[in-house]
């Protein structure tokens, strides 16, 4: 077990200059690099968390109330990234519950993307003509407080009928793309994950198989040589990795992403725009540039979904467009993600971008560039 550095009663008396977290001993032990140990030792209760972080009244209240349809869990590795004396630490904001989770609005939903209504068989979501979402589990190594599937993850109620899923895929030849998600598929052991991959690869019309995960950023120890050797056997394979803030980019994450790239796994990033966490052009620019250095292609920047109890995370759409304005033209296009809104009710992802058209008349267009300069184009 992890040995806390202070008792629950003494934590609040430690001066801001004194670190509350001390995983130095653990990080010298072989088990620190064992993903199964990281997963087993997740901090999952308020009593355990108090030994490492001084909790604010808002955080205490959230635990007292129990949270909204979403458990709490964090790996020792990811907890070690939090500055314990900084209540505005960006990682802390995304994983430690707040009382604001109990504030809802009429424009928030348990299932904002309409997944449950587009599920032909348990465990499968079919919203797009040629793509499906295969929700293989409900377990994550770390639970993000803004999770789109907070109604599902950690509930113990998610059902997956694998036989029905495979039969549905086999009998719908228009489907060519399967995204394996959850929960998080990378919390499964290699054998179980390979069984799913091999079964999907056996369906002739499935051309694209993707994995959606946050594990490389919150439990990078999972990206073992054995795992990447197994994934290599199912090439071409694509992976969407959830990144949130530059403070996640550590040597361990760098090693994990390099292993995936070296194994031929094509990786892309997904980032949710979050108020007070990454809703700053400089922060977002740094994140996207660092992701690209990991050989991960920045892909989506999501407007935070209107999930119940997540209003404190959501920015205005105008804020996202303003950030995109500061990215496009100010760094390589490879590092610029697509800003999207996943339309409530199952409408799918709708891309948004700043308006670069000043005016047009018939074949004459007046366009502006990233500096605001106008140019004329005759089509």
MIMI-131325 format. One line per 8 residues: number of its first residue (from 0); their letters; for each residue x, z, y of C-alpha. Coordinates in Angstrom, 2 decimals. Layout:
BEGIN
NUM = a = X/Z/Y | ...
END
This chain:
BEGIN
0 = xxxxxxxx = 0.00/0.00/0.00 | 1.05/-0.51/3.61 | 2.35/2.69/5.14 | 0.83/3.22/8.59 | 3.16/4.30/11.33 | 0.85/6.89/12.85 | -2.22/8.87/12.00 | -5.60/7.85/13.38
8 = xxxxxxxx = -5.53/10.82/15.75 | -2.06/10.09/17.09 | -2.55/6.37/17.67 | -4.40/6.88/20.94 | -1.62/9.10/22.27 | 1.15/6.53/21.82 | 2.42/5.18/25.13 | 2.01/1.45/25.83
16 = xxxxxxxx = 5.75/1.05/25.49 | 5.71/2.30/21.90 | 4.74/-0.16/19.17 | 1.81/0.89/17.00 | 2.54/-1.60/14.27 | 5.64/-1.40/12.17 | 5.69/-3.71/9.20 | 9.47/-3.91/9.20
24 = xxxxxxxx = 9.78/-2.15/5.85 | 7.08/-4.27/4.24 | 8.63/-7.48/5.54 | 11.86/-6.62/3.75 | 10.05/-6.38/0.42 | 9.40/-9.34/-1.90 | 5.67/-8.65/-1.93 | 5.39/-9.50/1.79
32 = xxxxxxxx = 5.99/-13.13/0.82 | 3.45/-13.00/-2.03 | 0.15/-14.46/-0.90 | -1.77/-12.54/-3.54 | -0.36/-9.28/-2.17 | -1.29/-10.35/1.36 | -4.82/-11.11/0.20 | -5.22/-7.84/-1.75
40 = xxxxxxxx = -3.88/-5.75/1.12 | -6.20/-7.15/3.77 | -7.36/-4.56/6.28 | -11.14/-4.46/5.86 | -12.39/-1.18/7.33 | -12.39/0.43/10.74 | -10.54/3.46/9.38 | -7.72/1.26/8.13
48 = xxxxxxxx = -7.58/-0.74/11.35 | -7.42/2.39/13.54 | -4.07/3.19/11.97 | -2.58/0.06/13.53 | -4.61/-0.62/16.68 | -6.09/1.72/19.29 | -9.70/0.53/19.35 | -11.67/0.09/22.54
56 = xxxxxxxx = -15.18/1.56/22.88 | -16.59/-1.97/22.48 | -14.66/-2.43/19.24 | -15.66/1.00/17.94 | -19.30/0.25/18.70 | -19.17/-3.03/16.79 | -17.91/-1.30/13.68 | -20.45/1.48/14.10
64 = xxxxxxxx = -23.26/-1.07/14.25 | -21.87/-3.02/11.30 | -21.51/-6.47/12.86 | -23.81/-9.47/12.63 | -23.78/-11.18/9.24 | -20.00/-11.26/9.14 | -17.52/-8.93/7.46 | -14.16/-7.91/8.87
72 = xxxxxxxx = -10.88/-8.71/7.14 | -7.35/-9.53/8.27 | -4.13/-10.06/6.34 | -1.14/-7.82/7.09 | 0.78/-10.91/8.16 | -1.82/-11.94/10.75 | -2.34/-8.37/11.96 | 1.40/-8.16/12.56
80 = xxxxxxxx = 1.06/-10.96/15.15 | -1.22/-8.84/17.36 | 0.31/-6.91/20.25 | -1.36/-3.52/19.58 | -1.34/-2.27/23.16 | -2.79/-5.45/24.63 | -6.61/-5.43/24.50 | -6.54/-9.08/25.63
88 = xxxxxxxx = -4.27/-10.25/22.84 | -5.68/-13.69/21.90 | -5.52/-13.17/18.15 | -7.10/-9.74/18.44 | -10.04/-11.22/20.32 | -10.76/-13.66/17.52 | -10.69/-11.23/14.59 | -11.61/-7.72/15.79
96 = xxxxxxxx = -15.40/-7.26/16.23 | -16.87/-6.47/19.63 | -20.23/-4.97/20.58 | -20.96/-8.34/22.25 | -21.71/-9.67/18.76 | -25.07/-7.92/19.01 | -26.07/-9.86/22.13 | -27.93/-13.03/21.23
104 = xxxxxxxx = -29.81/-15.69/23.15 | -32.70/-18.02/22.29 | -30.18/-20.87/22.25 | -28.13/-19.37/19.41 | -28.81/-19.92/15.74 | -27.85/-18.57/12.35 | -27.21/-22.14/11.16 | -26.38/-24.06/14.35
112 = xxxxxxxx = -25.27/-27.25/12.62 | -28.32/-27.50/10.36 | -26.27/-27.38/7.17 | -28.80/-25.52/5.07 | -31.45/-28.16/5.74 | -29.08/-30.95/4.69 | -28.13/-29.43/1.34 | -29.44/-31.54/-1.55
120 = xxxxxxxx = -27.93/-29.22/-4.19 | -26.46/-25.72/-3.89 | -22.96/-25.90/-2.42 | -23.19/-29.40/-0.97 | -24.09/-30.56/2.56 | -24.85/-34.25/3.15 | -25.27/-34.94/6.89 | -23.35/-38.20/7.31
128 = xxxxxxxx = -23.98/-41.45/5.39 | -20.62/-41.62/3.60 | -19.36/-38.02/3.81 | -20.27/-34.70/2.27 | -19.19/-31.10/2.72 | -18.46/-29.20/-0.48 | -18.71/-25.44/0.16 | -16.80/-24.19/-2.85
136 = xxxxxxxx = -16.80/-20.48/-1.94 | -17.71/-17.94/0.73 | -14.44/-16.02/0.95 | -11.78/-16.20/3.67 | -8.49/-14.36/4.01 | -9.37/-13.64/7.66 | -12.86/-13.77/9.20 | -13.03/-15.40/12.64
144 = xxxxxxxx = -15.67/-13.69/14.77 | -17.00/-17.04/16.05 | -17.44/-18.52/12.56 | -19.99/-21.33/12.29 | -20.88/-20.08/8.80 | -21.17/-16.38/9.60 | -24.54/-16.50/7.82 | -22.73/-17.38/4.62
152 = xxxxxxxx = -19.15/-16.12/4.45 | -18.62/-12.81/2.72 | -22.34/-12.46/2.05 | -22.19/-12.44/-1.72 | -25.20/-14.75/-1.71 | -23.65/-18.22/-1.54 | -24.49/-20.31/-4.59 | -22.53/-23.29/-5.85
160 = xxxxxxxx = -23.92/-25.43/-8.67 | -20.81/-27.44/-9.51 | -22.46/-29.52/-12.21 | -25.22/-30.49/-9.80 | -22.66/-31.26/-7.08 | -20.65/-33.59/-9.32 | -23.80/-35.28/-10.61 | -25.00/-35.85/-7.05
168 = xxxxxxxx = -21.67/-37.36/-6.06 | -21.54/-39.58/-9.12 | -25.03/-40.95/-8.49 | -24.53/-41.63/-4.76 | -21.91/-44.39/-4.56 | -22.21/-44.62/-0.76 | -20.31/-41.33/-0.55 | -16.62/-42.03/-0.17
176 = xxxxxxxx = -15.35/-38.87/1.55 | -15.54/-35.21/0.44 | -14.46/-32.28/2.60 | -13.76/-29.18/0.49 | -14.41/-26.06/2.55 | -16.13/-22.69/2.32 | -15.18/-19.93/3.03 | -11.69/-21.20/2.46
184 = xxxxxxxx = -10.68/-23.15/-0.64 | -7.05/-22.04/-0.41 | -7.93/-18.46/-1.33 | -8.61/-19.85/-4.81 | -5.78/-19.83/-7.32 | -4.01/-23.07/-8.13 | -5.79/-23.64/-11.44 | -9.28/-23.34/-10.00
192 = xxxxxxxx = -8.48/-25.53/-7.02 | -6.90/-28.15/-9.24 | -9.96/-28.20/-11.48 | -12.07/-29.14/-8.45 | -9.60/-31.75/-7.22 | -9.26/-33.37/-10.63 | -13.02/-33.53/-11.07 | -13.46/-35.21/-7.70
200 = xxxxxxxx = -10.59/-37.64/-8.27 | -12.34/-38.78/-11.46 | -15.26/-40.19/-9.42 | -14.26/-43.82/-8.71 | -15.98/-44.33/-5.36 | -14.51/-41.20/-3.75 | -11.68/-42.54/-1.61 | -10.95/-39.57/0.65
208 = xxxxxxxx = -10.60/-35.92/-0.31 | -10.00/-33.35/2.41 | -9.40/-29.61/2.46 | -10.57/-27.48/5.39 | -8.60/-24.25/5.78 | -7.14/-21.62/8.08 | -4.86/-20.20/5.40 | -1.64/-21.88/6.62
216 = xxxxxxxx = -1.98/-20.00/9.93 | -3.22/-16.61/8.70 | -1.60/-16.39/5.27 | 1.19/-19.01/5.20 | 2.67/-17.39/2.10 | -0.06/-19.21/0.17 | 1.67/-22.56/0.71 | 3.97/-22.13/-2.26
224 = xxxxxxxx = 6.17/-24.76/-3.92 | 3.83/-24.62/-6.92 | 0.78/-25.28/-4.76 | 2.27/-28.23/-2.92 | 3.56/-29.70/-6.19 | 0.01/-29.55/-7.52 | -1.47/-31.06/-4.33 | 1.06/-33.89/-4.48
232 = xxxxxxxx = -0.48/-35.01/-7.77 | -3.75/-35.78/-5.98 | -2.34/-37.94/-3.19 | -3.68/-39.21/-0.89 | -4.93/-35.82/0.20 | -5.87/-34.70/3.69 | -5.98/-31.20/5.15 | -7.67/-29.92/8.30
240 = xxxxxxxx = -5.92/-26.75/9.48 | -7.56/-24.34/11.93 | -5.21/-23.40/14.78 | -6.29/-21.22/17.71 | -3.36/-20.16/19.90 | 0.40/-20.82/20.30 | 1.16/-17.27/19.14 | 0.16/-18.41/15.64
248 = xxxxxxxx = 3.11/-20.80/15.46 | 5.71/-18.70/13.61 | 8.63/-19.62/11.35 | 6.40/-18.90/8.33 | 3.71/-21.28/9.60 | 6.38/-23.88/10.37 | 7.70/-23.64/6.82 | 4.18/-23.91/5.38
256 = xxxxxxxx = 3.32/-27.02/7.39 | 6.66/-28.63/6.60 | 6.11/-28.07/2.89 | 2.72/-29.75/3.10 | 4.11/-32.69/5.05 | 7.06/-33.08/2.70 | 4.61/-33.18/-0.22 | 2.73/-36.06/1.37
264 = xxxxxxxx = -0.32/-34.02/2.39 | -1.61/-35.51/5.65 | -2.49/-32.64/7.97 | -4.72/-32.53/11.03 | -5.66/-29.67/13.34 | -9.01/-28.25/14.32 | -9.23/-25.85/17.26 | -12.26/-24.08/18.71
272 = xxxxxxxx = -12.34/-23.69/22.49 | -12.75/-19.95/23.10 | -13.28/-18.11/26.38 | -10.40/-15.79/27.22 | -8.38/-17.01/24.23 | -7.34/-20.62/24.72 | -9.53/-21.95/27.57 | -6.51/-22.69/29.71
280 = xxxxxxxx = -4.92/-26.12/30.06 | -1.36/-24.76/29.84 | -2.15/-22.77/26.69 | -3.90/-25.73/25.09 | -1.09/-28.09/26.02 | 1.49/-25.77/24.47 | -0.59/-25.36/21.31 | -1.10/-29.07/20.78
288 = xxxxxxxx = 2.55/-29.89/21.42 | 3.71/-27.22/18.99 | 1.23/-28.38/16.36 | 2.55/-31.92/16.63 | 6.10/-30.64/16.08 | 4.86/-29.25/12.76 | 3.85/-32.79/11.76 | 0.21/-31.80/12.12
296 = xxxxxxxx = -1.85/-34.33/14.10 | -4.11/-32.67/16.72 | -7.58/-33.88/15.79 | -10.59/-31.93/17.05 | -11.10/-29.53/19.92 | -14.53/-28.03/19.26 | -16.94/-26.66/21.78 | -17.78/-23.26/20.27
304 = xxxxxxxx = -20.95/-23.61/18.17 | -24.00/-21.63/19.34 | -23.84/-19.14/16.48 | -25.78/-15.92/16.91 | -23.72/-13.30/18.73 | -20.95/-15.62/19.95 | -21.95/-16.07/23.59 | -18.88/-14.14/24.75
312 = xxxxxxxx = -16.69/-16.86/23.22 | -18.40/-19.94/24.61 | -17.13/-21.81/27.62 | -19.07/-24.35/29.63 | -18.71/-27.95/28.49 | -17.32/-28.67/31.95 | -14.43/-26.33/31.17 | -13.56/-28.28/28.05
320 = xxxxxxxx = -13.68/-31.56/29.95 | -11.42/-30.10/32.64 | -8.89/-29.12/29.99 | -9.02/-32.60/28.49 | -8.36/-33.99/31.97 | -5.13/-31.98/32.02 | -4.06/-33.19/28.58 | -4.72/-36.92/28.68
328 = xxxxxxxx = -1.83/-38.66/30.43 | 0.16/-35.45/30.82 | 1.59/-35.57/27.30 | 1.82/-38.02/24.43 | -1.51/-39.28/23.17 | -0.54/-38.17/19.66 | -0.94/-34.58/20.88 | -4.34/-35.06/22.54
336 = xxxxxxxx = -7.30/-33.97/20.38 | -10.85/-35.28/20.63 | -13.20/-32.86/22.37 | -16.46/-32.67/20.40 | -19.77/-30.88/20.36 | -21.27/-30.44/16.89 | -24.85/-31.10/17.93 | -27.20/-28.20/17.13
344 = xxxxxxxx = -29.75/-28.97/14.44 | -27.53/-31.28/12.42 | -26.88/-34.07/14.92 | -23.22/-34.30/13.98 | -20.07/-34.38/16.07 | -20.46/-35.98/19.49 | -17.19/-36.81/21.29 | -16.92/-36.05/25.00
352 = xxxxxxxx = -14.27/-37.08/27.49 | -13.80/-37.11/31.26 | -15.35/-40.10/32.98 | -12.62/-42.56/33.93 | -15.05/-45.25/35.09 | -15.46/-45.09/38.88 | -17.94/-47.97/39.06 | -18.57/-51.41/37.64
360 = xxxxxxxx = -20.56/-54.47/38.54 | -21.01/-57.26/36.01 | -17.46/-58.02/34.86 | -15.67/-56.05/37.56 | -14.60/-52.52/36.66 | -12.99/-49.88/38.82 | -11.15/-47.37/36.65 | -9.11/-44.30/37.48
368 = xxxxxxxx = -6.06/-43.02/35.67 | -4.98/-39.46/34.93 | -3.54/-39.14/38.45 | -6.85/-40.10/40.04 | -5.55/-43.50/41.17 | -8.03/-46.38/41.05 | -7.38/-49.71/39.35 | -9.47/-52.88/39.20
376 = xxx = -10.05/-54.70/35.94 | -11.85/-58.00/35.51 | -13.33/-58.46/32.04
END
